[in-house]
Amino acid sequence: MPITVGEFEAARPQLLSVAYRMLGSSHDAQDAVQTAWLRTTTTRSDAEIENPAAWLRTVTARVPR
């Protein structure tokens, strides 16, 4: 089951915090979180994601700087 918009929105503040600490700019953090969401919505996988917030943090942390 894919990650829902609600799960993403619930994790968004934490994702922004992680991205800001990594990148040092709120603008860059917003871009990283948006890129993570786009990657999430375009991933073709039927695998069950047990912890959507952790999965989203991982994707956000892997967005190129």
C-alpha positions in Angstrom: 0.0 0.0 0.0 1.5 3.4 -0.9 2.0 6.2 1.5 -1.1 8.5 1.7 -1.1 12.2 1.6 -2.3 12.2 5.3 0.8 10.2 6.3 3.0 12.5 4.4 1.5 15.7 5.9 1.8 14.2 9.4 5.5 13.6 8.8 6.1 16.8 7.0 7.3 18.9 10.0 9.8 16.3 11.0 11.0 16.0 7.4 11.5 19.7 7.1 13.5 19.7 10.4 15.7 16.9 9.1 16.2 18.5 5.8 16.9 21.9 7.3 19.6 20.5 9.6 21.2 18.8 6.6 21.0 21.7 4.2 21.0 24.8 6.4 18.4 26.6 4.4 14.6 26.6 4.7 14.2 27.0 0.9 16.5 24.0 0.2 14.7 22.0 2.9 11.3 22.7 1.3 12.8 21.6 -2.0 14.1 18.4 -0.5 10.8 17.5 1.1 9.0 18.2 -2.1 11.4 16.0 -4.0 10.9 13.2 -1.5 7.2 13.4 -2.0 7.5 13.3 -5.7 9.8 10.2 -5.4 7.3 8.6 -3.1 4.4 9.1 -5.5 6.3 7.9 -8.5 7.7 4.7 -6.9 6.2 1.6 -8.4 6.2 -0.9 -5.6 3.5 -3.0 -4.0 5.6 -3.6 -0.9 4.1 -2.9 2.4 5.7 0.1 4.2 5.5 -0.6 7.9 6.7 2.8 9.1 5.8 5.6 6.6 7.4 8.4 8.6 10.7 6.5 8.8 10.6 5.6 5.1 9.9 9.3 4.2 12.8 10.4 6.5 15.1 8.0 4.7 14.0 9.3 1.3 14.4 12.9 2.4 17.9 12.3 3.7 18.9 10.7 0.4 17.9 13.7 -1.7 21.0 15.1 -3.3 22.3 18.3 -1.9 
